Amino acid sequence: MYKYGIAIISAGLLIFTVFKINQKHAVTLWKHRFEAVLDDIQRNSIKNYEWNADEWQKYRDKQLSQLPITNEASFHKAVTQALADLGDHHSCLLSNACMEQVTKQVAQHESSVMVEDGIGIIVVPPVINYEALKDTTQLDVAFNETWVSEFQNQINAASKDVTRGWIIDLTENFGGNMYPMLAALSRFYQTPQIGGFYGFNEGKHALQIVTFDGQSFAVDGNVMFTYNNRYPINQNRLPIVVLIGPKTASSAEFVTLALQRQNNVVVVGQPTSGFASGNAIKSLPDNLGHYALTGALFLDSNNKPFLEQRINPAIEVPDDKAGMLQKAKDIILNNKRI
């Protein structure tokens, strides 16, 4: 009987030892995963624009102070804190619950085109596809030609009655995928060059020019995607007023800057939200989710990094939709230019 007691104690010690080894291994694994995220952030964050090696070291030391990480919840918490501490206002963890909520919000916004007093009023909604965010190789989904074609049809149908000018309303557009939005507004670009990015790739500076010729989007002349149909550019000779406000964010700010490049455009409203920067959707290690990392600044009309973040209107009016629309109509009907 005595010897069996010793055996039971020995077995218990063995189980405890194995448990401790596995626990230590798990902590090490979480540490490696977190360090891999920090490595990616340091290589590709827009903060490389202003941070030097000492500042990056301080940043890493602060993030590593969150160790030990022991499970998925604490890992996500640590990544969330690391992205927040970048202070770029745009990087964030993309949890499934978060993205599903955003998708629901997007569903509440629809494109619309109407004509009043010879003025076309275009409401451009946010465009986000959850599946395309999870898998950025799904280019057909991301560039969404079905949506572009339907929106183009709305604009074309209204255009025969538009004799005075156009109002493009971005006040409720909080961003998402900029390419379908840009394609839908093709007729308003005078040249293919519509904007660009200044960013970092593997720690290297990169200036990229984005063009759209009515069918293909290209970066520095390299075609990334071609639509089946052509959506002609340079089809408008009438004045345009772009409406912006504090909800105008991210990709909608890129669209604003693209339109601001055109000669016959006046931007009216309130300053935008201040997310005028480009995000890359990154996968966390071992299928633990995704995060958005801000790696680029948008370019201004001179192809310089747009450092202000917030876009200020040429004419500031109160954040009131009815007042904004009336001001826009007055500018067009009186043919006022800035």
VENUR-V458036 format. One record per backbone hydrogen bond with DSSP energy under -1.0 kcal/mol. CO is the residue of the C=O (numbers start at 1). NH is the residue of the N-H. E is the energy in kcal/mol with one decimal. If there is no record, write none. Layout:
co=CO nh=NH e=E
co=CO nh=NH e=E
//
This chain:
co=1 nh=5 e=-1.5
co=2 nh=6 e=-1.8
co=3 nh=7 e=-1.9
co=4 nh=8 e=-2.5
co=5 nh=9 e=-2.3
co=6 nh=10 e=-2.5
co=7 nh=11 e=-2.5
co=8 nh=12 e=-2.3
co=9 nh=13 e=-2.4
co=10 nh=14 e=-2.2
co=11 nh=15 e=-2.6
co=12 nh=16 e=-2.4
co=13 nh=17 e=-2.6
co=14 nh=18 e=-2.7
co=15 nh=19 e=-2.5
co=16 nh=20 e=-2.4
co=17 nh=21 e=-2.3
co=18 nh=22 e=-2.8
co=19 nh=23 e=-2.5
co=20 nh=24 e=-2.4
co=21 nh=25 e=-2.5
co=22 nh=26 e=-2.5
co=23 nh=27 e=-2.2
co=24 nh=28 e=-2.2
co=25 nh=29 e=-2.4
co=26 nh=30 e=-2.5
co=27 nh=31 e=-2.1
co=28 nh=32 e=-2.3
co=29 nh=33 e=-2.2
co=30 nh=34 e=-2.4
co=31 nh=35 e=-2.6
co=32 nh=36 e=-2.1
co=33 nh=37 e=-1.6
co=34 nh=38 e=-2.3
co=35 nh=39 e=-2.5
co=36 nh=40 e=-2.0
co=37 nh=41 e=-2.6
co=38 nh=42 e=-2.5
co=39 nh=43 e=-2.0
co=40 nh=44 e=-2.1
co=41 nh=45 e=-2.4
co=43 nh=203 e=-2.4
co=45 nh=48 e=-1.7
co=46 nh=49 e=-2.5
co=47 nh=50 e=-1.6
co=47 nh=51 e=-3.2
co=52 nh=56 e=-2.2
co=53 nh=57 e=-2.1
co=54 nh=58 e=-2.1
co=55 nh=59 e=-2.1
co=56 nh=60 e=-2.7
co=57 nh=61 e=-2.6
co=58 nh=62 e=-2.1
co=59 nh=63 e=-2.1
co=60 nh=64 e=-2.8
co=63 nh=66 e=-1.8
co=64 nh=67 e=-1.5
co=71 nh=75 e=-2.0
co=72 nh=76 e=-2.7
co=73 nh=77 e=-2.0
co=74 nh=78 e=-2.1
co=75 nh=79 e=-2.5
co=76 nh=80 e=-2.5
co=77 nh=81 e=-2.1
co=78 nh=82 e=-2.4
co=79 nh=83 e=-2.4
co=80 nh=84 e=-2.1
co=81 nh=85 e=-2.4
co=84 nh=87 e=-1.3
co=92 nh=292 e=-3.2
co=95 nh=99 e=-2.5
co=96 nh=100 e=-2.3
co=97 nh=101 e=-1.8
co=98 nh=102 e=-2.3
co=99 nh=103 e=-2.5
co=100 nh=104 e=-1.7
co=101 nh=105 e=-2.0
co=102 nh=106 e=-2.5
co=103 nh=107 e=-1.9
co=105 nh=108 e=-1.0
co=106 nh=109 e=-2.2
co=112 nh=123 e=-2.8
co=114 nh=121 e=-3.3
co=116 nh=119 e=-1.9
co=118 nh=163 e=-1.2
co=118 nh=164 e=-2.9
co=118 nh=165 e=-1.1
co=119 nh=116 e=-2.5
co=120 nh=167 e=-3.4
co=121 nh=114 e=-1.8
co=122 nh=169 e=-3.6
co=123 nh=112 e=-1.4
co=127 nh=177 e=-4.3
co=129 nh=133 e=-1.7
co=130 nh=134 e=-1.8
co=131 nh=135 e=-1.8
co=135 nh=138 e=-1.8
co=137 nh=139 e=-2.1
co=138 nh=142 e=-2.5
co=139 nh=143 e=-2.8
co=144 nh=148 e=-2.0
co=145 nh=149 e=-3.1
co=146 nh=150 e=-2.1
co=147 nh=151 e=-2.3
co=148 nh=152 e=-2.9
co=149 nh=153 e=-2.3
co=150 nh=154 e=-1.7
co=151 nh=155 e=-2.2
co=152 nh=156 e=-3.0
co=153 nh=157 e=-2.3
co=154 nh=158 e=-1.7
co=155 nh=159 e=-1.9
co=158 nh=161 e=-2.0
co=159 nh=162 e=-1.2
co=165 nh=120 e=-2.3
co=166 nh=241 e=-2.5
co=167 nh=122 e=-3.4
co=168 nh=243 e=-2.6
co=169 nh=124 e=-2.1
co=170 nh=173 e=-1.3
co=173 nh=249 e=-1.9
co=175 nh=127 e=-1.1
co=178 nh=182 e=-2.7
co=179 nh=183 e=-2.6
co=180 nh=184 e=-2.4
co=183 nh=186 e=-1.6
co=185 nh=188 e=-1.9
co=186 nh=189 e=-1.9
co=187 nh=235 e=-1.9
co=189 nh=234 e=-2.1
co=192 nh=212 e=-2.1
co=195 nh=210 e=-2.6
co=196 nh=299 e=-1.5
co=197 nh=208 e=-3.0
co=198 nh=297 e=-3.4
co=199 nh=206 e=-2.0
co=201 nh=204 e=-1.5
co=204 nh=201 e=-2.1
co=206 nh=199 e=-2.9
co=208 nh=197 e=-2.5
co=209 nh=220 e=-2.9
co=210 nh=194 e=-1.9
co=210 nh=195 e=-1.0
co=211 nh=218 e=-2.2
co=214 nh=231 e=-4.4
co=215 nh=227 e=-3.1
co=216 nh=213 e=-1.5
co=217 nh=224 e=-2.7
co=217 nh=225 e=-1.4
co=218 nh=211 e=-2.4
co=219 nh=222 e=-2.0
co=222 nh=219 e=-2.3
co=225 nh=217 e=-2.4
co=239 nh=166 e=-2.5
co=240 nh=266 e=-2.2
co=241 nh=168 e=-2.7
co=242 nh=268 e=-3.0
co=243 nh=170 e=-2.3
co=244 nh=270 e=-1.8
co=245 nh=248 e=-1.7
co=248 nh=273 e=-2.5
co=249 nh=252 e=-2.2
co=250 nh=253 e=-1.1
co=250 nh=254 e=-1.5
co=251 nh=255 e=-2.4
co=252 nh=256 e=-2.0
co=253 nh=257 e=-2.3
co=254 nh=258 e=-2.4
co=255 nh=259 e=-2.4
co=256 nh=260 e=-2.5
co=259 nh=262 e=-1.7
co=264 nh=240 e=-2.6
co=266 nh=242 e=-2.6
co=267 nh=314 e=-1.6
co=267 nh=315 e=-1.8
co=268 nh=244 e=-2.2
co=269 nh=317 e=-1.6
co=275 nh=277 e=-2.7
co=276 nh=298 e=-1.3
co=278 nh=295 e=-2.0
co=278 nh=296 e=-1.3
co=280 nh=293 e=-2.5
co=282 nh=291 e=-2.4
co=289 nh=284 e=-2.9
co=290 nh=94 e=-2.5
co=291 nh=282 e=-3.4
co=292 nh=92 e=-1.8
co=293 nh=280 e=-2.5
co=294 nh=46 e=-2.5
co=295 nh=200 e=-1.9
co=296 nh=278 e=-2.6
co=297 nh=198 e=-2.9
co=298 nh=306 e=-3.5
co=300 nh=303 e=-2.2
co=304 nh=300 e=-2.9
co=305 nh=307 e=-1.2
co=308 nh=310 e=-2.7
co=311 nh=272 e=-1.6
co=315 nh=269 e=-2.1
co=318 nh=320 e=-2.7
co=320 nh=324 e=-2.8
co=321 nh=325 e=-2.7
co=322 nh=326 e=-2.1
co=323 nh=327 e=-2.3
co=324 nh=328 e=-2.6
co=325 nh=329 e=-2.5
co=326 nh=330 e=-2.5
co=327 nh=331 e=-2.3
co=328 nh=332 e=-2.1
co=329 nh=333 e=-3.3
co=330 nh=334 e=-2.3
co=331 nh=336 e=-2.4
//
